[in-house]
Amino acid sequence: MGEIAALSRAFDTEFNKHYEALPRLAHDPDHDAFLNHYRQVQRIAESIAYYASRLPPYASVHRILAFGDRLAQRGEHRLALEACYSYVKLLNIHQRNVVRADELTCLSWHVQACYGVAVCEATLVLHQDPQMKHPDTLAAVVVCLHQLKDVLVLVLPSEQLYWLTLNGTLHIYTLAKRLLTAGYVAQMLPFMVFCVKALESHVIFSTSKYLTWRTQLYISLCYAYCDVREHGMAKQVVQEGLSKIDALIKLQKLDPVPAPPEVQAAYRTAKAMLCALKLKLEVICAPSGPGALSTPEKPTPAKGGGGKGQAKSNEKGKDKSEGGLNELVNAAWQPLLAEVGDTQKAKLTAMLEAMQVPGRRVVRHEPVEGALKDMFELAHFEASPLVKHLTAILQQQEQQQEEQQ
């Protein structure tokens, strides 16, 4: 035991010494800087290999994983991959009987190593081709996503390793977002759906602590469905997220002790974000064509001349045309706008976001019609008092400047 403790301390000391001496490699280093960096990398790799062969797994594996995390955070992904993560992964320690380590500990070590291997491999590939223009880059990233998914399946049945499930969804989301940004939505959709379902499999993720992360996954998944024009699936995701939040709020109300203000604020923020997204989907999925949602009847002129009959008809038609939008807002959009926020700024922001339809052309303008036109009129109505107030402030400032001059 004393020898193992001494070797462990020596391992920590030597790694810290080499880690602090490791120079940061510039983007375009000269020969001397590259050679110095290479030598220091070799020293770290040899040190890890030496102590890994001398120490038992229960004393070396968690240290090697911690060293790999530090190297990866510093940007030394290749060194972390080859010297740390790959070594632990090849041990298959979750299938062995390790002294002074239970099954869950061994499984957590194996999963962490597999996570590190997949993330480092994807990072190295994306470093060479950040825009993913080459088809081999896309294939390599998809393979890494499959690796993360397969490893995450191993820890899903274990409630005690919930933190590894959370870390796995974070790694998958990071790579999937790169695919989404590059335009490969169809390739990333299954993995994003898997992340959402993985978080729903554990009761602990139903608490308010993880509500922000779950909401972020719901929103990203909805935007991915919108990119492939699967608006029906996007609506289902939003509705599922809102139902989960409502169930959580009802459960919280059963507690005689009221929730802290920050928890209540988290509930309101998550629900407001999903309601704003639902409003956007309602506008996108509305029937197309002029007046598809609000179809006020146009006034028809009376036969045999104008007079009072025609004036009354025009007034009725005007009342109907002005009331068409109000009826539409009260029926479909007003409840969502009420959940978005109490301020005009929050409502106007949600309206502007709802008017951003991905399928519309940008270079050549298309005529606005249907629900999109109604939303534009509603946004104009909400923005008019703000614009008038801002104009009055600017005019007042100009008058003050003129008086000072």
C-alpha positions in Angstrom: 0.0 0.0 0.0 2.8 2.4 0.8 4.5 1.7 -2.5 1.2 2.4 -4.4 0.7 5.6 -2.6 4.2 6.8 -3.3 3.9 5.9 -7.0 0.6 7.7 -7.1 2.1 10.9 -5.7 5.0 10.6 -8.0 2.6 10.2 -11.0 0.7 13.4 -10.0 3.9 15.3 -9.5 5.6 14.3 -12.7 2.5 14.9 -14.8 2.0 18.4 -13.3 5.6 19.2 -14.0 5.5 18.2 -17.6 2.0 19.8 -18.0 3.2 23.2 -16.8 6.2 23.0 -19.1 4.1 22.0 -22.2 4.2 25.0 -24.5 1.1 26.2 -26.3 1.6 25.5 -30.0 0.9 28.5 -32.3 -1.3 28.3 -35.4 1.7 28.4 -37.7 4.7 27.5 -35.5 8.3 27.6 -36.6 10.5 24.5 -36.6 12.0 25.0 -33.1 8.7 25.7 -31.5 7.2 22.6 -33.1 10.1 20.4 -32.1 10.0 21.7 -28.5 6.3 21.0 -28.3 6.7 17.5 -29.8 9.4 16.6 -27.3 7.3 17.7 -24.3 4.3 15.7 -25.7 6.5 12.6 -25.9 7.6 13.1 -22.3 4.0 13.3 -21.1 3.0 10.2 -23.1 6.0 8.2 -21.8 5.3 9.2 -18.2 1.6 8.2 -18.4 2.6 4.8 -20.0 5.2 4.1 -17.4 3.0 4.8 -14.3 0.0 3.1 -15.9 2.1 -0.1 -16.1 3.3 0.2 -12.5 0.0 1.1 -10.8 -3.1 -1.1 -10.4 -6.2 0.1 -12.2 -8.0 1.4 -9.1 -5.2 3.8 -8.6 -4.3 4.8 -12.2 -7.4 4.8 -14.3 -9.2 7.8 -12.6 -5.9 9.8 -12.7 -5.4 9.1 -16.4 -8.9 10.2 -17.2 -8.4 13.4 -15.2 -5.2 14.0 -17.0 -6.9 13.5 -20.3 -9.6 16.0 -19.4 -7.0 18.6 -18.6 -5.1 18.0 -21.9 -8.3 18.2 -23.9 -9.3 21.4 -22.2 -6.0 22.8 -23.2 -6.4 21.8 -26.8 -4.1 18.8 -26.8 -6.8 16.5 -28.2 -4.4 14.1 -30.0 -2.3 13.6 -26.9 -5.3 13.1 -24.7 -6.7 10.6 -27.2 -3.6 8.5 -27.7 -2.1 8.6 -24.2 -5.2 8.7 -22.0 -8.6 7.9 -23.4 -7.6 5.1 -25.9 -5.6 3.4 -23.2 -8.5 3.2 -20.7 -11.0 2.3 -23.4 -8.9 -0.7 -24.5 -8.7 -2.0 -21.0 -12.5 -2.8 -21.1 -12.4 -2.3 -17.4 -16.2 -2.6 -17.1 -15.9 -6.3 -18.0 -13.2 -7.1 -15.5 -13.1 -7.7 -11.7 -11.1 -4.8 -10.4 -9.8 -4.8 -6.8 -11.3 -1.9 -4.7 -13.6 -0.8 -7.4 -17.3 -1.8 -7.8 -19.1 -2.4 -11.1 -20.6 1.1 -11.4 -17.2 2.7 -10.9 -15.7 0.6 -13.6 -18.6 1.3 -15.9 -18.2 5.0 -15.3 -14.5 4.9 -16.1 -15.2 3.0 -19.4 -17.9 5.4 -20.4 -15.8 8.5 -19.7 -13.0 7.0 -21.8 -15.3 6.3 -24.7 -16.7 9.8 -24.5 -13.2 11.2 -24.6 -12.3 9.1 -27.6 -15.3 10.1 -29.6 -15.1 13.8 -28.7 -11.3 14.0 -29.5 -11.7 12.2 -32.8 -14.5 14.5 -33.9 -12.5 17.5 -32.8 -9.5 16.5 -34.7 -11.5 15.9 -37.8 -13.4 19.2 -37.6 -10.1 21.0 -37.0 -9.0 19.9 -40.5 -12.3 20.7 -42.1 -14.4 23.1 -40.0 -17.0 23.7 -42.7 -17.5 19.9 -43.4 -17.1 20.4 -47.1 -15.5 17.0 -47.7 -17.9 14.0 -47.5 -15.5 12.0 -45.4 -15.7 14.7 -42.6 -19.4 14.3 -42.4 -19.1 10.5 -42.3 -16.5 10.7 -39.5 -18.6 13.0 -37.4 -21.6 10.7 -37.8 -19.5 7.8 -36.7 -18.5 9.7 -33.6 -22.1 10.5 -32.9 -23.0 6.8 -33.2 -20.2 6.0 -30.7 -21.5 8.5 -28.2 -25.0 7.1 -28.6 -24.0 3.5 -28.1 -22.0 4.3 -25.0 -24.8 6.4 -23.6 -27.1 3.4 -23.9 -24.9 1.6 -21.4 -25.5 4.1 -18.6 -29.2 4.8 -19.2 -30.5 1.9 -16.9 -28.4 3.2 -14.0 -30.0 6.1 -12.0 -26.7 6.5 -10.0 -24.8 7.4 -13.2 -27.3 10.1 -14.3 -24.4 12.6 -14.6 -22.9 10.5 -17.4 -26.2 10.6 -19.2 -26.2 14.4 -18.9 -22.6 14.6 -20.1 -23.4 12.3 -23.0 -26.3 14.5 -24.2 -24.1 17.5 -23.9 -21.4 15.9 -26.2 -24.0 14.7 -28.7 -25.7 18.1 -28.8 -22.4 19.9 -29.4 -21.6 17.7 -32.4 -25.2 17.7 -33.7 -25.3 21.5 -33.6 -22.2 21.5 -35.9 -24.1 19.4 -38.3 -27.2 21.6 -38.0 -25.1 24.7 -38.7 -23.5 23.1 -41.8 -26.9 22.1 -43.2 -26.9 18.4 -42.5 -30.1 18.4 -40.6 -31.3 15.0 -41.7 -28.1 13.4 -40.3 -28.4 15.0 -36.9 -32.1 14.6 -36.3 -32.0 11.0 -34.9 -29.3 12.0 -32.4 -31.2 15.1 -31.2 -34.3 13.0 -30.7 -32.2 10.5 -28.7 -30.9 13.2 -26.4 -34.5 14.4 -25.6 -35.7 10.9 -24.9 -32.6 10.1 -22.8 -33.3 13.0 -20.5 -36.9 11.9 -20.2 -35.9 8.5 -19.0 -34.6 9.7 -15.7 -36.8 11.2 -13.0 -34.0 13.4 -11.7 -33.9 15.4 -14.9 -37.6 16.4 -14.3 -36.5 18.9 -11.6 -36.1 22.6 -12.2 -32.3 22.3 -12.0 -32.2 20.7 -15.5 -35.2 22.6 -17.0 -33.1 25.0 -18.9 -31.1 22.3 -20.6 -34.2 20.3 -21.5 -35.8 23.5 -22.9 -32.7 24.1 -25.0 -33.0 20.6 -26.5 -36.7 21.0 -27.2 -36.0 24.3 -29.1 -33.1 22.9 -31.1 -35.1 19.9 -32.1 -38.0 22.0 -33.2 -35.8 24.2 -35.3 -34.3 21.1 -36.9 -37.7 19.8 -37.8 -38.6 23.2 -39.2 -35.5 23.1 -41.5 -36.7 19.8 -43.0 -40.3 21.2 -43.1 -41.7 18.7 -40.6 -43.8 21.2 -38.9 -46.2 18.6 -37.5 -43.4 16.9 -35.6 -42.1 20.3 -34.4 -45.6 21.0 -33.0 -45.6 17.7 -31.1 -42.2 18.5 -29.6 -43.3 21.9 -28.4 -46.6 20.5 -27.0 -44.7 17.7 -25.2 -42.3 20.3 -23.7 -45.2 22.5 -22.5 -47.0 19.5 -21.0 -43.8 18.5 -19.1 -43.5 22.0 -17.7 -47.2 22.2 -16.7 -46.9 18.8 -15.0 -43.8 20.1 -13.1 -45.6 23.3 -12.1 -48.6 21.3 -10.8 -46.3 19.0 -8.9 -44.6 22.0 -7.3 -47.9 23.5 -6.2 -48.6 20.3 -4.2 -45.6 21.2 -1.9 -46.8 23.3 1.0 -43.5 25.2 0.9 -43.6 27.6 -2.1 -40.8 27.3 -4.6 -38.0 29.8 -4.5 -38.2 32.9 -6.8 -35.4 31.6 -9.0 -37.2 28.3 -9.6 -40.5 30.1 -10.5 -38.5 32.4 -12.8 -37.0 29.3 -14.5 -40.5 27.9 -15.0 -41.8 31.1 -16.5 -38.7 31.5 -18.8 -38.9 28.0 -20.1 -42.7 28.2 -20.8 -42.3 31.6 -22.4 -39.6 30.3 -24.8 -41.7 27.3 -25.8 -44.9 29.5 -26.2 -42.9 31.8 -28.5 -41.8 28.9 -30.6 -45.4 27.6 -30.7 -46.6 31.0 -31.9 -44.0 30.8 -34.7 -45.2 27.3 -35.7 -48.8 28.5 -35.7 -47.9 31.3 -38.2 -45.8 28.9 -40.4 -48.5 26.2 -40.5 -51.4 28.6 -41.0 -53.4 28.1 -44.3 -51.7 30.0 -47.1 -53.4 32.6 -49.3 -54.7 36.1 -48.7 -57.1 36.2 -45.8 -56.8 32.5 -45.0 -57.2 33.0 -41.3 -59.1 36.3 -41.0 -61.4 36.8 -43.9 -63.4 40.0 -43.4 -66.1 40.5 -45.9 -65.6 43.3 -48.3 -68.5 45.9 -48.4 -70.7 45.6 -51.5 -72.1 48.8 -52.9 -75.8 49.2 -52.9 -77.7 49.0 -56.2 -79.1 52.1 -57.5 -76.6 54.7 -56.3 -74.8 55.6 -53.1 -76.5 57.4 -50.3 -76.9 56.3 -46.7 -77.3 52.6 -47.6 -73.9 52.6 -49.2 -72.3 54.5 -46.3 -73.7 52.1 -43.8 -72.5 49.2 -45.8 -69.0 50.6 -46.0 -69.0 51.2 -42.2 -70.1 47.7 -41.6 -67.4 46.3 -43.9 -64.8 48.5 -42.2 -65.9 47.3 -38.8 -65.6 43.7 -40.0 -62.2 44.2 -41.5 -60.9 45.9 -38.4 -62.4 43.1 -36.2 -61.0 40.3 -38.3 -57.5 40.6 -36.9 -58.8 41.1 -33.3 -60.9 37.9 -33.5 -57.9 36.0 -34.8 -55.6 37.3 -32.1 -58.1 36.6 -29.3 -58.8 33.1 -30.7 -55.4 31.7 -31.5 -52.6 34.0 -30.6 -53.6 36.0 -27.5 -53.1 33.1 -25.1 -49.6 32.4 -26.5 -48.7 36.1 -26.4 -49.9 36.3 -22.8 -47.5 33.4 -21.8 -44.6 34.9 -23.7 -44.4 37.9 -21.3 -46.1 40.8 -19.8 -44.0 43.5 -21.4 -44.4 44.9 -24.9 -40.8 44.2 -25.6 -41.2 40.4 -25.0 -44.4 40.2 -27.1 -42.8 42.2 -29.9 -39.7 40.0 -29.9 -41.9 36.9 -30.2 -43.8 38.4 -33.1 -40.6 39.3 -35.0 -39.3 35.8 -34.4 -42.6 34.4 -35.7 -42.3 36.4 -38.9 -38.9 34.8 -39.7 -40.1 32.0 -42.0 -37.2 29.8 -43.1 -38.9 28.7 -46.3 -39.4 32.2 -47.7 -37.0 33.6 -50.3 -34.6 36.3 -49.1 -33.2 37.8 -52.3 -36.5 38.2 -54.2 -39.3 39.5 -52.0 -42.6 37.6 -51.9 -45.9 39.3 -51.1 -46.9 38.9 -47.5 -50.3 37.3 -47.1 -52.4 35.1 -44.8 -51.3 34.6 -41.2 -47.9 36.2 -41.9 -49.6 39.4 -42.9 -51.8 39.4 -39.9 -48.8 38.9 -37.6 -47.1 41.8 -39.3 -50.1 44.0 -38.7 -50.2 42.9 -35.1 -46.5 43.6 -34.6 -47.0 47.0 -36.2 -49.8 47.7 -33.8 -47.7 46.7 -30.8 -44.6 48.6 -32.0 -46.4 51.9 -32.8 -46.5 53.2 -29.2 -42.9 52.3 -28.7 -41.8 54.1 -31.9 -43.9 57.1 -30.9 -42.3 57.2 -27.5 -38.8 56.8 -28.9 -39.5 59.6 -31.5 -40.7 61.9 -28.7 -37.5 61.3 -26.7 -35.3 62.0 -29.7 -37.1 65.2 -30.5 -36.8 66.3 -26.9 -33.0 65.6 -27.0 -32.7 67.6 -30.2 -34.5 70.5 -28.7 -32.2 70.4 -25.6 -29.1 70.4 -27.9 -30.5 73.4 -29.9 -31.2 75.3 -26.7 -27.7 74.6 -25.4 -26.1 75.9 -28.6 
